[in-house]
């Protein structure tokens, strides 16, 4: 049994199962730092505090540099349960290892424990940037950083940005159940019901117990219907239940029933935009993020595109000229990527420095 197998099980939120796999791996490689750290996390979560402390002590004894400092910080937190002391260790680690993503991740965790969400997110974004720069995005712990930032963006109502982070999480680790669950929720909010159903099914397969708890023991259609009933009861208490059934009907084969597509509904347009955006990202030689927005390089390499979330004047995407060090705003384009002439443009993000952008860990992306 490999460390990677244990990490995949851990990331599916089956902590008890991962302990068995890490233990089997440690029988062959008793001083493997990663397995010791991850098993300690699993022991701590399931309530085996003393076993977790033992693993941390062992990890400290076999490591050096930033790994040793991170393990010491985790030991201080678990043994003393003193957040301020933990904070002192994490800040010291960042001071000593400013270019190590693990140090910034742990400092972000400290701010998260303190409920300082903005500070935590800044640290996690720095951690991601360093991991990308140092070509360490294949570490199985990266998906949790993406997930935490995604939750923060979702809380701020930035659904597309949140989806981007959750998508990165599941591309980094396909078994990351909680990100599949969040992708299901985001796609439901955007009306992408077929994609939502796909993530629902993946999450249910990866961790039936967790998924059943989140989705309240429902099938996807039942869950969607339940959410629709709650939404309509809040917005229009006397609304017809027939409309609710239409919403659930949209998750079928896509060819029958019509659902709520009639009467001026914009779902068709939304699906066209999402299809174009998916194609742009799949074809992109490089994908990066800047201030919560995703930017995809064109297939020819001359331009960059981002989604226009405001949608004023029929704009669906923003197009930028690609230079050596910058992205320079060129124009707004429609769903067919044709320029919109005469549209008043915001001054925000007219010029974006590439040095301030964060690379995205995608299987189809070629990193600069």
Beta strands, then each sheet from edge to edge (+ up, - down):
strand 1: 287-290
strand 2: 293-297
strand 3: 303-307
strand 4: 317-322
strand 5: 326-333
strand 6: 351-353
strand 7: 358-359
sheet 1: 6+ 5- 4+ 3- 2+ 1- 7+
end
